[in-house]
Amino acid sequence: MSGHVAAIFRHPVKGFTPEPLEAVQLAPGEGFPHDRVWAVENGPSGFDPAAPVFVPKQKFTVLAHIPKVAAARTRYDAETGVLHAAAPGAGEFAGRLAEASGREAFSAWLTLLLADDIRGPLRVVEAPGEHRFTDHALGQVSIVNLASVRDLGRRMGVELDPLRFRANLYVDGWPAWAENGWTGKRLMLGWAEAEVFKSIVRCAATHVDPTTAERDLDVTKALFDNYGHMLCGIYVRVASAGGVALGDAVTAPAAEPKPEAPQWA
């Protein structure tokens, strides 16, 4: 069963603007390139870059708790290392988050933008090495099946923006919800091989319209009401290195053959 890569996105700062890509190189044990390399603490998170471990998303400025995060339009220039940001009424920001001065300046800019929505001092933290601020410690690459999103949207009577689900790869051509049965299976992502780690349990971040920054739809309730679960998308771990580009085939696990009935003489 094959689909194709319809879109590729990275999210340099956790919770902020998805950035489209044409291609990406994936490798075992490495984070998705320039994805969730930074996060913004909403009060002390306990994250120690000298001994990085998984920190729950509740410790950061994320859409699940602060919809206005979507009002900040960010863009990362990987060649210069400069993050650009703009928002209505907040002016513009440009700075290098790899530098302490840039992280402090971005924290100050966000503090003015988010104002009363924050619960503690904001501080930008950087993921060392291959660590990433993903929603699951072992969620290396996230994939969303566009047919599943369309099916959910039809049942809700709306056109759902797939960007609500903040995936790295969006695949078209798979049957809706087929991915929920693939845990532990292998699949090809372009030229890279990966193993499906788990399905993604969705949260209130999907309730926020990525364009308007308004919490307008209860997506998690719709998932449960229509399917009896709150899953949409899968996490995979890369097993062998390779490139993935727009239009590349994404080959899903073949259905296991049914056992033949015994032949009686």
C-alpha positions as CSV (number, residue, x, y, z in Angstrom):
1,M,0.0,0.0,0.0
2,S,1.6,3.3,-1.1
3,G,0.8,6.9,-0.6
4,H,2.9,9.9,-1.3
5,V,4.5,12.8,0.6
6,A,2.1,15.8,0.2
7,A,3.8,18.2,2.6
8,I,6.9,18.4,4.8
9,F,7.1,20.7,7.8
10,R,9.5,21.6,10.6
11,H,8.7,23.6,13.7
12,P,12.0,25.3,14.9
13,V,10.4,26.6,18.0
14,K,8.0,24.3,19.8
15,G,4.4,25.5,19.5
16,F,5.1,28.1,16.9
17,T,4.8,28.5,13.1
18,P,5.2,25.4,10.9
19,E,7.7,25.9,8.1
20,P,7.3,24.1,4.7
21,L,10.2,22.2,3.2
22,E,10.7,20.5,-0.2
23,A,13.0,17.8,1.1
24,V,14.7,16.5,4.3
25,Q,17.4,14.0,5.2
26,L,16.5,11.6,8.0
27,A,18.9,9.3,10.0
28,P,18.6,6.9,12.9
29,G,19.0,8.5,16.3
30,E,18.9,12.0,14.9
31,G,16.2,14.6,15.5
32,F,14.1,15.9,12.6
33,P,16.3,18.6,11.1
34,H,15.7,22.1,12.7
35,D,12.5,20.8,14.3
36,R,11.6,21.7,17.9
37,V,15.2,22.7,18.6
38,W,14.0,25.5,20.9
39,A,11.1,25.7,23.4
40,V,9.9,28.6,25.6
41,E,9.5,27.8,29.2
42,N,6.3,29.2,30.8
43,G,7.8,29.4,34.3
44,P,10.7,27.1,35.3
45,S,10.5,23.7,33.6
46,G,13.4,22.0,35.2
47,F,15.1,21.4,31.8
48,D,18.8,21.0,32.1
49,P,20.7,21.2,28.8
50,A,23.7,19.4,30.4
51,A,21.5,16.4,31.1
52,P,18.5,16.7,28.7
53,V,15.5,14.6,29.4
54,F,11.9,14.7,28.2
55,V,9.8,17.6,29.6
56,P,6.0,17.6,29.3
57,K,4.6,20.2,26.9
58,Q,2.6,21.8,29.7
59,K,5.8,23.4,30.9
60,F,6.1,25.4,27.6
61,T,4.2,28.1,25.7
62,V,2.1,25.8,23.5
63,L,-1.3,26.1,21.7
64,A,-3.0,23.7,24.1
65,H,-2.8,26.3,26.8
66,I,-2.2,29.6,25.0
67,P,-4.0,29.9,21.7
68,K,-2.5,33.3,21.1
69,V,0.9,31.6,20.4
70,A,-0.5,31.0,16.9
71,A,-0.6,34.8,16.4
72,A,3.1,34.9,16.4
73,R,4.4,34.2,12.9
74,T,7.9,32.9,13.1
75,R,10.5,32.0,10.4
76,Y,13.9,30.5,10.9
77,D,16.8,31.1,8.5
78,A,19.0,28.0,8.8
79,E,21.8,29.6,6.9
80,T,22.1,32.7,9.1
81,G,20.7,31.2,12.3
82,V,18.3,34.1,12.6
83,L,14.7,33.6,13.8
84,H,12.3,36.2,12.5
85,A,8.9,36.8,14.3
86,A,6.0,39.2,13.9
87,A,2.6,39.6,15.4
88,P,-0.2,42.2,15.3
89,G,0.5,44.9,17.7
90,A,3.9,43.4,18.7
91,G,6.2,44.7,16.0
92,E,8.9,42.5,14.6
93,F,11.8,40.5,16.1
94,A,15.0,39.1,14.6
95,G,17.7,37.4,16.5
96,R,19.9,34.3,16.9
97,L,18.4,31.9,19.4
98,A,21.8,30.1,19.5
99,E,23.0,33.2,21.4
100,A,22.0,34.1,24.9
101,S,21.2,37.6,23.9
102,G,18.9,36.5,21.2
103,R,17.1,34.1,23.5
104,E,16.6,36.8,26.1
105,A,15.3,39.2,23.4
106,F,12.8,36.7,22.0
107,S,11.6,35.9,25.6
108,A,11.0,39.6,26.1
109,W,9.2,40.0,22.8
110,L,6.9,37.1,23.6
111,T,6.2,38.4,27.1
112,L,4.7,41.5,25.7
113,L,2.7,39.6,23.1
114,L,1.3,36.9,25.5
115,A,0.9,39.2,28.5
116,D,-1.7,37.9,30.9
117,D,-1.8,34.4,29.3
118,I,1.5,33.4,30.8
119,R,1.9,32.0,34.3
120,G,5.6,32.6,34.9
121,P,8.8,34.2,33.4
122,L,9.4,33.1,29.8
123,R,12.8,31.7,29.0
124,V,13.9,30.2,25.7
125,V,15.7,26.9,26.1
126,E,17.8,25.1,23.5
127,A,17.9,21.4,22.8
128,P,21.6,20.1,22.8
129,G,22.8,17.6,20.3
130,E,20.0,15.3,19.0
131,H,17.6,16.1,21.7
132,R,14.2,17.5,20.5
133,F,11.3,19.1,22.4
134,T,8.8,16.6,21.0
135,D,5.5,15.7,22.7
136,H,6.9,12.2,23.2
137,A,10.4,11.3,24.2
138,L,10.7,8.7,21.4
139,G,8.7,10.5,18.8
140,Q,11.4,11.2,16.2
141,V,9.2,11.9,13.2
142,S,5.4,12.6,13.2
143,I,3.2,11.6,10.2
144,V,-0.4,12.5,9.6
145,N,-2.6,10.7,7.1
146,L,-4.6,13.4,5.1
147,A,-7.4,10.9,4.4
148,S,-8.0,10.6,8.1
149,V,-8.1,14.3,8.6
150,R,-10.6,14.6,5.7
151,D,-12.8,11.8,7.1
152,L,-12.9,13.5,10.5
153,G,-13.7,16.9,8.9
154,R,-16.6,15.3,7.0
155,R,-18.0,13.9,10.2
156,M,-17.7,17.3,11.9
157,G,-19.2,19.1,9.0
158,V,-16.1,21.4,8.5
159,E,-13.0,21.5,6.4
160,L,-10.1,20.8,8.9
161,D,-6.8,22.5,8.3
162,P,-4.2,19.6,8.6
163,L,-1.8,22.1,10.2
164,R,-3.8,21.8,13.4
165,F,-2.0,18.5,13.9
166,R,1.5,19.9,13.6
167,A,3.1,16.9,11.8
168,N,6.5,16.6,10.1
169,L,5.1,14.7,7.1
170,Y,1.6,14.7,5.6
171,V,0.8,11.7,3.5
172,D,-1.9,11.3,0.9
173,G,-3.1,8.1,-0.7
174,W,-3.5,5.9,2.3
175,P,-7.0,4.7,3.4
176,A,-8.4,6.7,6.3
177,W,-7.3,5.5,9.7
178,A,-5.3,2.6,8.3
179,E,-2.2,3.9,10.2
180,N,-3.8,3.1,13.6
181,G,-3.0,-0.6,13.1
182,W,0.7,-0.2,12.2
183,T,2.5,0.0,15.5
184,G,5.7,-2.0,15.3
185,K,5.5,-2.2,11.5
186,R,8.1,-1.0,9.0
187,L,7.5,1.5,6.2
188,M,9.5,3.4,3.6
189,L,9.6,7.2,3.7
190,G,11.1,8.1,0.3
191,W,14.5,6.5,0.7
192,A,14.5,6.2,4.4
193,E,13.2,3.2,6.3
194,A,11.3,3.7,9.6
195,E,9.4,1.8,12.2
196,V,6.0,2.9,13.5
197,F,6.5,3.6,17.2
198,K,2.9,4.6,18.3
199,S,-0.2,6.4,17.4
200,I,-0.4,10.1,18.5
201,V,-2.9,10.9,21.1
202,R,-4.3,14.4,20.4
203,C,-4.8,17.3,22.8
204,A,-6.4,20.7,22.9
205,A,-3.7,22.2,20.6
206,T,-5.8,20.9,17.7
207,H,-8.7,23.0,18.9
208,V,-6.9,26.2,17.8
209,D,-7.3,27.5,14.2
210,P,-3.7,28.0,13.1
211,T,-4.7,31.0,11.0
212,T,-6.9,33.0,13.4
213,A,-5.3,31.8,16.7
214,E,-8.9,31.2,18.0
215,R,-10.0,28.1,19.9
216,D,-12.9,27.2,17.7
217,L,-13.4,23.4,17.4
218,D,-13.3,20.6,19.9
219,V,-11.3,18.2,17.8
220,T,-10.5,15.7,20.6
221,K,-14.2,15.3,21.5
222,A,-15.1,14.8,17.8
223,L,-12.4,12.1,17.6
224,F,-13.8,10.3,20.6
225,D,-17.4,10.7,19.7
226,N,-16.9,9.4,16.1
227,Y,-14.2,6.8,16.6
228,G,-14.0,6.0,20.3
229,H,-10.4,7.2,20.5
230,M,-8.4,10.5,20.3
231,L,-5.7,9.3,17.9
232,C,-4.6,11.1,14.7
233,G,-1.2,10.4,13.2
234,I,1.8,8.2,14.1
235,Y,5.2,8.6,15.5
236,V,8.0,6.7,13.6
237,R,11.7,6.1,14.4
238,V,14.1,6.1,11.5
239,A,15.8,2.7,11.0
240,S,18.0,3.5,8.0
241,A,19.1,6.9,6.6
242,G,17.7,8.4,3.5
243,G,16.1,11.5,1.9
244,V,12.4,12.3,1.8
245,A,11.1,14.8,-0.8
246,L,7.7,16.1,-1.8
247,G,6.0,13.5,-4.0
248,D,8.1,10.6,-2.8
249,A,6.3,7.3,-2.2
250,V,5.5,6.3,1.3
251,T,5.0,2.6,1.3
252,A,2.9,1.3,4.2
253,P,3.0,-2.3,5.6
254,A,1.3,-4.9,3.5
255,A,-1.7,-6.6,4.9
256,E,-0.8,-9.9,6.5
257,P,-2.2,-12.8,4.5
258,K,-5.0,-14.7,6.0
259,P,-4.1,-18.4,7.0
260,E,-5.3,-20.9,4.4
261,A,-8.0,-23.2,5.4
262,P,-6.8,-26.8,6.0
263,Q,-7.1,-29.1,3.1
264,W,-8.8,-32.4,4.0
265,A,-8.3,-35.5,2.0
